[in-house]
Amino acid sequence: MPDRHEFHRVEICGRIFTGSISAEGPCLKMLENRTYGRGVPLGVALSISKGAGRTYYAICKYNEPHILLPRFSDEDVEIVAREFGIPISGRIRPLSFTESPAWIALRKWAKEHPGIARACSHTDSYIPGWYSMVSRENSAGLLQRV
């Protein structure tokens, strides 16, 4: 049975990445990764950095749980960043979640699951007002691109 909280799923470099909704708002998970059973919040506090070695990782502000991206090439990391709107540290133009394919998928999901979306919108998240933005865009008919 599919997870009704999942709004986006993509395979990159042989790994499955999902966008899902929780009480904290939209989150990113890499299914093969151990992130203490939860994802990292998508939005302003999430970025991708390169560690001391050659391994990239996605980390949330204040060292919250992170997702390691071992054996990911620069191109693979670019795909993850574009797909979920995650900025890569040191880049001039940061990406935004609201400009990503995952955002489009979230809008479509919220239209199909309004009760779950509304229930998960009552806490602060790293994308403040995401539910209002999604509702407004859906009302304006901006989903025609999907």
C-alpha positions as CSV (number, residue, x, y, z in Angstrom):
1,M,0.0,0.0,0.0
2,P,1.4,3.4,-0.9
3,D,2.3,5.9,1.8
4,R,-0.5,8.6,1.7
5,H,2.0,11.2,3.1
6,E,4.4,10.8,0.2
7,F,4.2,13.4,-2.5
8,H,7.3,12.9,-4.6
9,R,9.6,9.9,-5.4
10,V,12.6,9.8,-7.6
11,E,15.6,7.4,-8.1
12,I,19.0,9.1,-8.3
13,C,22.3,7.2,-8.4
14,G,20.5,4.0,-7.6
15,R,18.9,5.5,-4.4
16,I,15.3,6.3,-3.8
17,F,14.5,9.8,-2.6
18,T,11.1,10.7,-1.3
19,G,9.3,13.9,-0.4
20,S,6.7,13.4,2.3
21,I,4.6,15.4,4.7
22,S,4.9,15.1,8.4
23,A,3.9,17.2,11.4
24,E,7.1,19.3,10.7
25,G,6.0,20.0,7.1
26,P,7.6,18.8,3.8
27,C,10.6,16.4,4.4
28,L,13.2,14.6,2.3
29,K,14.2,11.0,2.9
30,M,16.6,8.7,1.2
31,L,15.1,5.3,1.8
32,E,18.4,3.4,2.0
33,N,19.7,5.9,4.5
34,R,19.3,5.6,8.3
35,T,18.1,9.0,9.4
36,Y,16.6,7.9,12.7
37,G,13.3,7.0,11.0
38,R,12.5,10.5,9.8
39,G,13.5,12.8,7.0
40,V,15.2,16.2,7.0
41,P,12.9,19.2,6.6
42,L,12.9,20.7,3.1
43,G,13.2,24.4,2.9
44,V,15.4,27.3,4.0
45,A,17.5,25.4,6.6
46,L,18.6,22.5,4.3
47,S,21.7,22.6,2.1
48,I,24.1,20.2,0.4
49,S,27.7,20.4,1.4
50,K,30.9,18.4,0.6
51,G,32.7,17.0,3.6
52,A,36.4,16.8,4.2
53,G,36.6,13.8,2.0
54,R,34.8,13.6,-1.3
55,T,31.4,12.7,0.2
56,Y,28.5,15.0,-0.2
57,Y,25.8,15.3,2.5
58,A,22.5,17.1,3.0
59,I,22.4,18.8,6.4
60,C,19.9,20.8,8.2
61,K,20.6,23.9,10.3
62,Y,21.9,23.2,13.8
63,N,23.3,19.7,12.7
64,E,19.9,18.0,12.7
65,P,19.9,14.6,11.0
66,H,21.7,14.5,7.7
67,I,21.6,12.3,4.6
68,L,24.9,11.0,3.3
69,L,25.4,10.9,-0.4
70,P,28.3,8.4,-0.8
71,R,29.6,7.8,-4.3
72,F,27.4,10.5,-5.7
73,S,29.2,12.4,-8.6
74,D,28.9,16.2,-8.9
75,E,26.2,15.6,-11.6
76,D,24.2,13.2,-9.3
77,V,24.3,15.9,-6.5
78,E,23.1,18.5,-9.0
79,I,20.1,16.3,-9.8
80,V,19.2,15.8,-6.2
81,A,19.5,19.6,-5.6
82,R,17.4,20.5,-8.6
83,E,14.7,17.8,-7.9
84,F,14.1,19.1,-4.4
85,G,15.2,22.7,-4.6
86,I,18.1,22.2,-2.2
87,P,21.0,24.8,-2.4
88,I,24.5,23.5,-2.7
89,S,26.9,25.3,-0.4
90,G,29.2,27.8,-2.2
91,R,27.0,28.2,-5.3
92,I,26.1,31.8,-6.3
93,R,22.4,31.2,-7.1
94,P,20.7,29.1,-4.4
95,L,17.9,26.8,-5.4
96,S,14.5,27.1,-3.9
97,F,12.1,24.3,-2.9
98,T,9.2,26.4,-4.4
99,E,10.9,26.2,-7.8
100,S,11.5,22.5,-7.9
101,P,9.7,19.5,-9.4
102,A,9.0,18.4,-5.8
103,W,7.1,21.6,-5.1
104,I,4.9,20.9,-8.2
105,A,4.3,17.3,-6.9
106,L,3.4,18.7,-3.4
107,R,0.8,21.0,-5.0
108,K,-0.7,18.1,-6.9
109,W,-0.6,15.9,-3.8
110,A,-2.3,18.6,-1.6
111,K,-5.1,18.9,-4.1
112,E,-5.6,15.1,-3.9
113,H,-5.2,14.9,-0.1
114,P,-6.6,18.1,1.3
115,G,-7.4,16.7,4.8
116,I,-3.9,15.3,5.4
117,A,-2.3,18.5,4.0
118,R,-4.4,20.7,6.3
119,A,-3.7,18.5,9.3
120,C,0.1,18.7,8.7
121,S,0.1,22.4,8.2
122,H,-0.5,23.6,11.8
123,T,3.1,23.6,13.0
124,D,6.1,25.7,12.2
125,S,8.2,24.3,9.4
126,Y,11.2,25.3,7.4
127,I,8.8,26.4,4.7
128,P,6.5,28.7,6.7
129,G,3.1,29.1,5.0
130,W,3.6,26.2,2.6
131,Y,0.0,25.1,2.9
132,S,-1.3,28.6,2.2
133,M,1.0,28.9,-0.8
134,V,-0.1,25.5,-2.2
135,S,-3.8,26.3,-1.6
136,R,-3.5,29.7,-3.3
137,E,-1.6,28.2,-6.3
138,N,-4.1,25.3,-6.6
139,S,-7.0,27.8,-6.5
140,A,-5.4,29.9,-9.2
141,G,-5.1,26.8,-11.5
142,L,-1.3,26.7,-11.6
143,L,-1.3,22.9,-11.8
144,Q,-1.9,22.8,-15.6
145,R,1.9,22.2,-16.2
146,V,1.7,18.8,-14.4
